[in-house]
Amino acid sequence: MFKTNAEKYLKDGVDVEKIAREIDIIFQNDVNVANAEQATIKYFNSTYKPTLTEDERVILRNIKGFTNIIRNIER
């Protein structure tokens, strides 16, 4: 049984405080956002830039002539 909404709705390792800060930044700085609900919707509907794992960073640092890594995601 879930104890918190974060446990129910978010994946392991998600930083709830970081999400809240990002939503607050949108709310404070986007003139097209009138309230926290709109800021939250905009945050979760926006695209994100994938981040590299530490292993991927090491690989890219040590090979020459490549700048991208393609992930094979199993579903």
Secondary structure, 3 states (H helix, E strand, C coil): CCCCHHHHHCCCCCCHHHHHHHHHHHHHHCCCCCCHHHHHHHHHHCCCCCCCCHHHHHHHHHCCCCCCCCCCCCC
